[in-house]
Every structure is written in C-alpha cells, then in structure tokens.
C-alpha cells in the first residue's frame, strides 16, 4: 500500500523554502522596536496590512448607554456570571462557543460576562464593531491571552527569558486499512506532517517525524500539551495566578522539554552557519536569518523558535483536517478542486512553484471557506486602552473584548447560505463576495495578526494540492461536532476513505 502522507511531504526545492524571502515588511509599530519586534519582522514578512486604516472611527452615537447596561446573564457577588453560565442548558466546557452563540441570540450582538478574577469581559460579533476595535487598538494592540505561558517563562528556573521579552504570544497511503480508510487518529499524522514541513522550512532539514523519530514525537507532545494546558488555564478560573495548579505544572514541564530541544537545534544551526561562512554564503533558512539579524540575541532566536513550534503544529493540522472533512462531504466541490489541480499541475510530478500557487485560486478558496465556518479558534481578544462605543454602549477602558470570529463568520447578511460550504463565494467574480473583510478574520489583522500566516497557508495549499490531485476522499460517518481546546478539534474519529483517482 502507498503511504499517503509520505507523498504529501515537500521536496526541498518546492515553494515553501522560498516563503521567507518573498515576504514584504510588517506594519511598523510607532515606537522603538524591541528585539522581538525585529524578530517578528524577519520571520513574518508578507503580513498584509489593513488598507486605508483610520486610527479613529466615528461610531455615530452621540449619547451611548453606560457600560453597566450592557446586557448579559445575571451576575452574583464575587462569583460574577459563572453560576448563570454553569447552569445554562447550552453550557459545555468543551464547546464554549455554543454557550456564547446562545447569548448572542438572547442579548444581541454584544453581551457582558463577569468572570471570577477577571472582571467584565465583553463579547461582540458585528463586523462593524470588530473593525472599530481593531482600528482603535491599531497602534498598540494588547492581546491578553497566554498569560499562563508568560508566568511560566517569567518564573523559569533557568532564568532564560528576559522580563519584557517572553515571546511573540506573550509580548502583548500505508495508513489505509483494507477498506481504504485512514485511521481514526489521523490528526496525529497531520501533527507529524505539520512539524516536518515546519522544520523543512525553518531549519532546511528533515527530522523524521513521519518515520516516528523520538525527537519529533518529543516536540509534538510538548507543543500539544502546552496548548491543551493553556486552554485549561486561560478559559478556566485563573487560580494559577496564585498557586501552581495541575494544568500550569503540566504546561511548565512540557515547556521545559520543548526549550531543551529548541536550544539544541539553535546551537546546531549556529555551528553549521559558522562553518559555512568560511566556504560559501549560500541561502539562509528562517533560523539562520534570525541568527544573522543585527540586534537579535541567541535567546531572542530561541524564544521565537519556541513559539513557532508551539503554535505551528496543531493550528495548521486542524485547518487541514477540517478542509478535508468539508471536501469529503461535498463531492461537487471536491471535483471542482480536482479540475483546477489537473489544469494547473498536470500529472503533478514537478515541484510546486510560486507560479503554480498563484493559479490555485479555488484551492485557496476552500481553505478560506473552512476558516470562515470554523476558524482555528473561536475568539480573538483585545484589551481596550480607552473607552469606545460598541452597539450603542460605552465600553470602559481596561475591558477585555472577545471578538467572536465564529459568530461573525456565520452571519447571513455577510455570507448568504452561511451554513453551507461554498468556496466559490471567495472567488473574485462571485456576486456574494465578502463586502466587509472584518466579517471573517481567522488570522486576525494588523500588527498582532498570526505571525505564521503565510507559512501556514502555503503548507495547506501544497498539502491539498498533493492529496486531491492523486486521491478521492469520502467521509461516511456521522457529522462532527467540534470541541474547543483552545483550538477546534474533531470530536469523532477521522476515518476518511481515500481511493486513487
């Protein structure tokens, strides 16, 4: 039998290793850049700016209602709205967006929760409000998430991290059985693919993830454990602020394991780079580019690579598996995708180039539509530095605002037939093409947008192109009801049927 994932891996002369040199500069933040800001620019070139950003948006409300009148479930002394939330029929700790969706239906496009230890938290879903928030926080976007990770790095026993530079997040096939079905734990294989691709681009070398290398498994286990524990810390009661809870301790151990591996990798790259300099200049990979960037210390580079491995595995994998799921359940969309691949790639024997990628418009639309329906995570967060008006209410400075990307992406007024998988809505000539870019922002926008967006997109396009050029995909079982941990994951086995075309 054919090992499907082995065929999906990228050759070193494919488009991915060239990503880092095709980027254009990020936004310039109007203050003296830190070493991590410079590091973000090196690795994230190509992050598209928000065209025509106005730093002030007039809400049109001359007399907004006070913050205290923002609707929401009943709040109790000390405990806030948590008793109301826990007793709500829609409450499910693994599917919190279901509760938030019920509140949007009940209270409208803005509601308020009061969380123990956090105070008021505001949820919004209207793309007009989302645009307002992002533009008002454009100059200094504060994203108060992964604070538990920051605590770990600030209290690291080795004192490895600087006080104000703790990372990008915290700085505010043979796999088929006799029925041609992939294994129910296919996400595990996608983790390996994502890490192998990431290492190929960032380090210009293979680490043997698909062959079950111990080092690869160690990185995957550490990254997934950190993400899972971050979900428990950040979405639960913040007791970890006061004593080391079980999720914090597990994240701490996984973090130290990953740190040990990354330090070794950066040392190896530094030695290889120094040895090469005497003979030839050569083309630099992402890690080598960081090591040769003026102003970046060895620790800065280690910190960035930590965050790259931490966030670059299950985010890409989850989008890949949900795109497979959508296409497997939509045969006509899959056929249209394969027609495009046949036309652009022919027999698919040659490496994918930037010329090929530019022509894969429907392939890109399939990913974009998947991310509209199911972004990697349900919400993005901003902390307000000044009062702003949302939905006619004055929201106080210092408030955390949860931007519900899942909710805004399902609004019929912006996406007709929103519950249907319709990739063509993202094509330039489609009549229902999006008229407000803030209605679907899975990677966020502006200076705090996803640092690995371009890399993730290129990985996904190549993955889908290689898979669907050679195979048909079906899914014959019950519909998924994804869980949030803090990224969306399938709640059922991923038993896709894969047959040769």
C-alpha positions in Angstrom: 0.0 0.0 0.0 1.0 3.6 -0.6 2.0 5.7 2.4 -0.3 8.7 1.6 1.5 11.2 3.9 4.9 10.4 2.5 3.7 11.5 -0.9 2.4 14.8 0.6 5.8 15.8 2.0 7.5 18.7 0.3 10.7 18.5 -1.7 13.4 20.9 -0.6 13.2 22.8 -4.0 9.4 23.3 -3.6 7.8 26.7 -2.9 7.9 26.5 0.9 11.6 27.1 1.4 11.3 30.3 -0.6 8.5 31.8 1.6 10.7 33.6 4.0 12.4 35.6 1.2 9.3 36.6 -0.6 7.7 38.4 2.3 7.2 42.2 2.4 7.7 44.1 5.7 5.2 44.0 8.5 3.5 47.1 9.9 5.8 49.4 11.7 4.8 50.0 15.3 5.2 53.7 16.2 7.7 53.2 19.0 11.3 51.9 19.3 11.2 48.3 18.3 12.3 45.6 20.7 14.5 42.7 19.6 11.3 40.6 19.5 9.7 43.1 17.2 12.6 42.9 14.8 12.4 39.1 15.1 8.7 39.1 14.2 9.6 41.2 11.1 12.2 38.8 9.9 10.0 35.8 10.2 6.7 37.3 9.3 7.4 39.4 6.2 4.4 39.4 3.9 1.8 40.0 6.6 -0.7 42.1 4.7 -1.7 45.4 6.1 -5.2 46.7 6.5 -5.7 49.0 3.6 -6.7 52.5 4.5 -6.7 52.1 8.2 -8.2 55.0 10.0 -7.0 55.4 13.6 -10.3 56.8 14.6 -13.7 55.5 13.7 -16.8 57.6 14.5 -19.4 55.3 16.0 -22.2 57.8 15.2 -23.6 57.5 18.7 -23.8 60.9 20.4 -25.1 59.6 23.8 -24.1 56.0 24.3 -25.6 54.0 27.1 -23.3 53.2 30.0 -21.1 50.2 30.3 -23.2 48.9 33.2 -26.2 48.5 31.0 -24.5 46.1 28.5 -26.8 43.0 28.6 -25.7 39.6 29.8 -26.6 36.8 32.2 -27.2 37.5 35.9 -24.1 38.3 37.9 -23.6 37.3 41.5 -21.4 38.9 44.2 -17.8 37.6 43.9 -18.7 34.7 41.6 -20.0 37.0 38.8 -21.9 35.3 36.0 -20.3 31.9 36.5 -23.3 30.4 38.3 -25.5 31.5 35.5 -23.2 30.1 32.9 -22.7 26.7 34.6 -26.5 26.2 34.9 -27.3 27.3 31.4 -28.6 24.4 29.2 -26.1 25.4 26.4 -23.1 25.1 28.7 -20.5 22.6 27.6 -16.9 23.1 28.8 -15.5 21.6 25.6 -17.8 23.6 23.4 -17.9 27.1 24.9 -18.8 28.8 21.6 -22.2 27.0 21.9 -22.9 29.0 25.1 -21.7 32.2 23.5 -23.9 31.6 20.5 -26.9 31.2 22.7 -26.1 34.5 24.4 -25.8 36.3 21.1 -29.2 35.0 20.2 -30.6 36.1 23.5 -28.9 39.5 24.0 -28.0 40.7 20.5 -24.6 41.4 19.0 -23.0 42.4 22.3 -23.1 40.9 25.8 -21.2 41.0 29.0 -19.9 38.4 31.3 -18.3 38.9 34.7 -15.6 36.3 35.4 -14.0 35.5 38.7 -10.6 37.1 38.9 -11.0 38.8 35.5 -13.9 41.3 35.9 -16.1 42.3 33.0 -15.5 40.6 29.6 -17.4 41.9 26.6 -18.2 39.7 23.6 -19.0 41.2 20.2 -19.9 39.7 16.8 -20.8 42.5 14.5 -18.1 43.1 11.8 -18.7 46.9 12.1 -17.7 46.6 15.8 -14.8 44.3 15.1 -13.5 46.9 12.6 -13.9 49.6 15.2 -12.0 47.6 17.8 -9.1 46.7 15.6 -8.7 50.3 14.3 -9.0 51.9 17.7 -6.3 49.4 19.1 -4.2 49.6 16.0 -1.2 51.4 17.4 -0.8 49.2 20.5 -2.9 46.0 20.1 -2.9 44.2 23.5 -3.9 40.6 23.3 -4.3 39.3 26.9 -4.1 35.6 26.2 -1.4 33.0 27.0 -0.8 34.9 30.2 -0.2 31.5 31.9 2.6 30.9 29.4 4.1 34.2 30.3 4.0 33.3 34.0 6.0 30.1 33.3 8.6 32.0 31.3 8.9 34.7 33.9 9.4 32.0 36.6 11.6 29.7 34.6 14.2 28.1 36.9 17.0 28.7 34.4 16.1 32.4 34.2 16.3 32.1 30.5 13.8 34.7 29.5 14.0 38.5 29.8 11.3 40.2 31.8 9.8 42.1 28.9 10.7 39.6 26.1 8.9 36.3 26.9 7.8 35.6 23.3 5.5 36.6 20.5 2.4 35.3 22.1 3.0 36.8 25.5 4.6 40.1 24.3 1.4 41.8 24.0 -1.3 5.6 1.8 0.3 3.0 4.0 -2.0 4.5 6.6 -5.1 3.0 5.0 -6.8 -0.2 6.1 -8.5 -2.9 3.9 -11.5 -0.6 3.5 -9.2 2.2 2.2 -10.0 4.1 5.4 -7.5 6.3 7.1 -7.0 5.8 10.9 -9.4 7.4 13.3 -6.5 9.3 14.8 -5.5 10.8 11.5 -4.9 14.1 13.3 -1.8 12.5 14.9 -0.4 12.0 11.4 -1.2 15.6 10.5 0.7 16.8 13.5 3.8 14.9 12.2 3.3 16.4 8.7 2.9 19.9 10.1 6.1 19.6 12.2 8.1 18.0 9.4 7.1 20.8 7.0 7.8 23.4 9.6 11.3 22.0 10.2 12.0 21.8 6.5 11.2 25.5 6.0 12.6 26.9 9.3 15.7 24.6 9.6 16.1 23.4 6.0 16.3 19.8 7.2 14.1 16.8 7.9 13.7 15.5 11.4 12.0 12.2 10.6 8.6 12.9 12.1 6.7 10.7 9.7 9.1 7.9 10.4 8.4 8.2 14.1 11.6 9.9 15.3 11.9 10.3 19.0 12.9 14.0 18.7 9.8 14.7 16.5 7.5 13.0 18.9 9.0 14.9 21.8 8.4 18.3 20.1 4.8 17.3 19.1 4.0 16.0 22.6 5.4 19.2 24.3 3.6 21.6 21.9 0.2 19.8 22.1 0.4 19.5 25.9 1.2 23.3 26.2 -1.7 24.2 24.0 -4.1 21.9 25.9 -3.0 23.2 29.3 -3.1 26.8 28.1 -6.8 26.2 27.3 -7.5 24.9 30.8 -5.6 27.9 32.4 -6.9 30.7 30.2 -10.6 29.7 29.9 -11.0 28.5 33.5 -10.7 30.3 36.8 -7.3 31.9 37.0 -6.2 30.2 40.2 -2.8 29.5 38.5 -2.0 33.2 39.2 -1.8 32.4 42.9 -0.5 28.9 43.1 0.8 26.2 40.7 -2.4 24.4 39.6 -2.2 21.0 37.8 -2.6 22.5 34.3 0.1 25.0 35.0 2.5 22.4 36.2 1.9 20.2 33.2 2.5 23.1 30.9 5.6 24.1 32.8 7.1 20.6 32.3 6.2 20.5 28.6 7.6 24.0 28.1 11.0 23.0 29.6 11.1 19.8 27.4 10.5 21.9 24.3 13.0 24.6 25.5 15.7 21.9 25.8 15.1 20.6 22.2 15.0 24.1 20.7 18.2 25.3 22.4 19.9 22.2 20.9 18.5 23.0 17.4 19.6 26.6 17.5 23.1 25.7 18.7 23.4 23.2 15.8 22.2 25.8 13.3 24.7 28.4 14.7 27.6 25.9 14.3 26.5 25.0 10.8 26.3 28.6 9.8 29.7 29.5 11.2 31.2 26.5 9.4 29.6 27.5 6.1 30.6 31.2 6.3 34.3 30.3 5.6 33.3 28.5 2.4 30.2 29.9 0.9 27.4 32.3 1.7 24.5 30.1 0.5 20.8 30.8 1.0 19.6 31.2 4.6 16.6 29.5 6.1 14.4 31.2 8.7 16.5 30.2 11.7 19.8 31.2 10.0 18.2 34.5 9.0 17.3 35.2 12.6 20.8 34.3 13.8 22.3 36.8 11.4 19.9 39.6 12.1 21.6 42.5 14.0 20.1 43.2 17.4 18.7 39.7 18.0 20.4 37.7 20.8 20.7 33.9 20.9 17.9 33.9 23.5 15.7 36.0 21.3 16.1 33.4 18.5 15.4 30.5 20.9 12.2 32.3 22.1 10.9 32.8 18.6 11.6 29.2 17.6 9.8 28.1 20.7 6.7 30.0 19.7 7.0 28.8 16.1 6.9 25.1 17.2 4.3 25.8 19.9 1.8 27.4 17.5 2.8 25.9 14.1 1.7 22.3 14.6 -1.9 21.9 15.6 -3.2 25.2 14.1 -2.2 24.0 10.6 -3.2 20.5 11.3 -6.7 21.4 12.5 -7.4 23.5 9.4 -6.1 20.7 7.2 -8.4 18.1 8.7 -11.5 20.3 8.6 -10.8 21.2 5.0 -10.5 17.5 4.2 -13.8 17.0 6.0 -15.6 19.7 4.1 -14.4 18.5 0.8 -15.1 14.8 1.6 -18.7 15.7 2.4 -19.1 18.0 -0.7 -18.3 15.8 -3.8 -19.1 18.5 -6.3 -16.7 21.0 -4.6 -14.0 18.3 -4.5 -14.5 17.7 -8.2 -14.1 21.4 -9.0 -10.9 21.5 -6.9 -9.5 18.5 -8.8 -10.3 20.1 -12.1 -8.3 23.1 -11.1 -5.4 20.9 -9.9 -5.4 18.9 -13.2 -5.3 22.1 -15.2 -2.5 23.8 -13.2 -0.4 20.8 -12.1 -0.9 18.3 -14.9 0.5 14.9 -13.7 1.9 16.6 -10.5 5.4 15.2 -11.0 7.1 18.6 -10.8 7.7 20.7 -7.6 5.1 23.3 -6.9 6.4 26.8 -7.7 5.1 30.3 -6.9 3.7 30.4 -10.5 1.6 27.3 -9.7 0.4 28.6 -6.4 -0.8 31.9 -7.9 -3.2 29.9 -10.1 -4.7 27.7 -7.4 -7.5 30.2 -6.7 -10.2 27.6 -5.9 -7.8 25.6 -3.6 -7.2 28.8 -1.6 -10.9 29.5 -1.5 -11.5 26.0 0.0 -9.2 26.9 2.9 -10.7 30.3 3.3 -14.2 28.9 3.4 -13.2 26.3 6.0 -11.7 29.0 8.2 -14.9 31.1 7.9 -17.0 28.3 9.1 -14.5 27.0 11.7 -11.6 29.3 12.4 -8.8 27.6 14.3 -10.1 29.3 17.5 -13.5 30.8 18.2 -12.5 34.3 19.5 -9.7 36.8 19.4 -9.1 39.2 22.3 -8.3 42.8 22.7 -7.8 44.9 25.8 -9.1 48.4 25.5 -6.8 51.3 26.4 -9.6 53.9 26.2 -13.4 54.0 26.2 -15.0 53.1 22.9 -18.7 52.7 21.8 -19.9 49.3 20.7 -23.5 48.6 19.7 -24.6 51.9 21.3 -22.9 51.1 24.7 -19.9 52.9 26.2 -17.3 50.1 27.0 -14.8 51.1 29.6 -11.0 51.3 29.1 -9.2 48.3 30.5 -12.0 45.9 29.5 -11.2 42.7 27.6 -13.3 42.4 24.4 -13.7 38.9 22.9 -14.2 39.2 19.2 -16.3 36.2 18.1 -14.9 35.2 14.7 -17.0 32.1 14.7 -20.2 34.1 15.1 -19.4 36.9 12.6 -18.4 34.3 10.0 -21.8 32.7 10.1 -23.9 35.9 9.6 -26.3 35.6 6.7 -26.1 39.3 5.9 -22.4 38.9 5.0 -22.5 35.2 4.0 -25.7 34.1 2.3 -26.3 30.4 3.0 -23.8 30.7 5.8 -24.2 27.1 7.0 -23.2 25.7 3.6 -19.6 25.0 2.4 -19.4 27.3 -0.6 -15.7 28.1 -1.5 -16.8 29.9 -4.7 -18.0 32.8 -2.5 -14.3 33.8 -2.2 -13.7 34.0 -5.9 -13.3 37.5 -7.3 -16.2 37.3 -9.8 -18.8 35.8 -7.3 -21.8 38.0 -6.6 -21.8 37.1 -2.8 -18.1 38.1 -2.4 -17.4 39.5 1.1 -18.2 43.2 1.5 -16.6 43.6 4.9 -13.2 42.0 5.5 -13.7 42.1 9.2 -16.6 39.6 9.0 -14.0 36.7 8.6 -10.5 37.3 10.1 -9.2 33.9 11.1 -5.6 35.1 11.2 -6.6 38.5 12.8 -5.3 41.7 11.2 -2.7 44.4 11.9 0.4 44.2 13.9 -0.8 41.3 16.1 -2.0 39.1 13.3 -0.8 35.5 13.1 3.0 35.5 12.7 2.9 32.2 10.8 0.0 33.0 8.5 1.9 32.9 5.2 3.8 29.7 6.1 0.6 28.0 7.3 -1.3 29.0 4.1 1.5 27.7 1.8 1.7 24.4 3.7 -2.1 23.9 3.5 -2.2 24.7 -0.3 0.6 22.3 -1.0 -1.0 19.6 1.2 -4.4 19.8 -0.5 -2.9 20.0 -4.0 -0.8 16.8 -3.5 -3.6 15.0 -1.8 -6.5 15.7 -4.1 -4.5 15.5 -7.3 -4.0 11.8 -6.6 -6.9 10.8 -4.5 -10.6 11.0 -3.9 -11.8 11.5 -0.4 -15.1 10.4 1.3 -16.5 10.5 4.8 -19.3 8.0 5.5 -19.9 8.5 9.2 -21.9 10.9 11.5 -21.4 14.6 11.4 -18.7 16.2 13.6 -19.5 18.5 16.5 -16.0 20.0 17.1 -14.6 20.7 20.5 -12.6 23.7 21.5 -9.2 23.0 23.3 -8.4 26.0 22.7 -8.3 25.2 19.0 -11.1 23.4 17.3 -10.6 19.6 17.1 -12.8 16.8 15.7 -14.9 15.1 18.3 -15.0 11.9 16.2 -12.5 9.6 14.5 -11.2 10.9 11.2 -12.0 7.7 9.2 -11.7 9.2 5.7 -12.0 6.8 2.8 -9.1 7.5 0.4 -9.1 6.0 -3.1 -6.9 6.6 -6.1 -8.5 8.7 -8.9 
